[in-house]
Amino acid sequence: MRHLLKLSLAFMALSTAVQAQNLIPDSRSGGKLLLTGGVSTVEGSGGGGIATWATITGYGEEDGIGANAHATFVDLPDYEFRTAGVAVGLWDRVELSIARQEFDTGNTGALLGLGQGFTFTQDVFGAKVRLTGDAVYDQDRWMPQIAVGVQHKVNDQGVIIAAVGGRDHEGTEVYVAATKLFLAQSLLVNGTVRWTNANQTGLLGFGGDANDEHEAQFEGSVGWLVSRNLVIGAEYRTKPDNLSFAEEEDWFDLYAAWAVNKHFSITAAWAALGSIATFEDQRGLYISLQAGF
Amino acid sequence: MIRMLSLTAMLAVATPVVAQDPAHMPGEEAVDPYSVADANAGAQPFAGTEMFDAFHGQAGIDRIVDRMLDRSAADPRTAGIFVATDMIRLRRTLKEQFCYVLGGPCAYTGRSMKDAHDDIGLQPADMGALVEHLQTAMEEEGVPFHTQNRFLAKLAPMRRDIVTR
């Protein structure tokens, strides 16, 4: 119910954005081609599902703005992972995003001694700037679209994070993303390097007893355009392993993103999130809905 | 005789075509003189006739261009672009360009993308809308999606000359 409320708040924010758009001079919406703005990652940024791309979210071109709201649900054997957020893309140059993530330990919470239904809640504030390149139109060049971004994350469970060896309940990450559509091959390729010390992307805090330093981690996506409104692909994301109490593993997913139109898309994936807080093989269904323009 | 022909050819290369392009059709408005060259098409053609055939030859290209332009002129997002456009000339040169780029037996006699779009003031969102209409037209012609993308990859870089605002 709470999530429903959050989602409806997100959509209210979205409709406000639609109205605001009319007040901004030289702004048109919907200039990009279907799906080329990407979908919403679990961290709220524009990209795939677990990998952030260099694309600026939404359908606004250089003469327009775009915005969207998303809700994502990942059903894992021992946990439930939910995110919801809103993002705006300004003139295909700047992207601002905010997302709330909930990592619900459900029955596992009791087994971990945290209590039934114990939930880590993390807010992710993101900003991204496209530096150069056009992932879609620069088909005569190798140069990808390149963007840099920052994500500031605040987790509400500082005490528990400290108890398991985490160093901080908040952290900041920066990343460089490169995205290229090889249109003649109908193939989208993305690679991103993120400097991070986050444990399970911050859901278990930042830094740890085994390592506290930021280090470069990789996230990549490939996508094959099946039709104008369907892309299928895979993603991979490496992560640090900072906490000695529990091994942290890389993330992987196989996805299909379907754009009903420029206002609504559905992404379904099979996500393999490895071992999380000693519970292994966290694999399950990932469903994400995005609405926007 | 041969020598004279080659001399004429050299002259033709050396001096821009002064009057209209040779394929100028009745009903077209005059444009400022320009040099006619396939290079004006703005893309290297595909080798072989595989792509030309996949677009159902000249007849298929003609249908695609006509449908694309009909849709674009009817779309409120892009209709304004075509108000002051010589549609007879645009249809002809676009068909030539598509035929040439797709590896068909055509020469392109239109202006360069830069010269043809200089004064139109197209915005990035216009480009997107035009591509969408082209996609729909290709779809209606039954050109397979991945073949469409191979063609679009040739056209995409022209955005730099087409979009001027």
Interface residues (C-beta under 8 A of the other chain):
Chain A: R28 S29 G30 G31 K32 L33 E61 E62 D63 G64 D92 D134 V136 Y137 D138 Q139 D140 R141 F182 L183 A184 Q185 S186 L225 V226 S227 R228
Chain B: Q123 P124 A125 D126 M127 G128 A129 V131 E132 Q135 E139 F145 H146 N149 R150 L152 A153 K154 A156 P157 R159 R160 R165
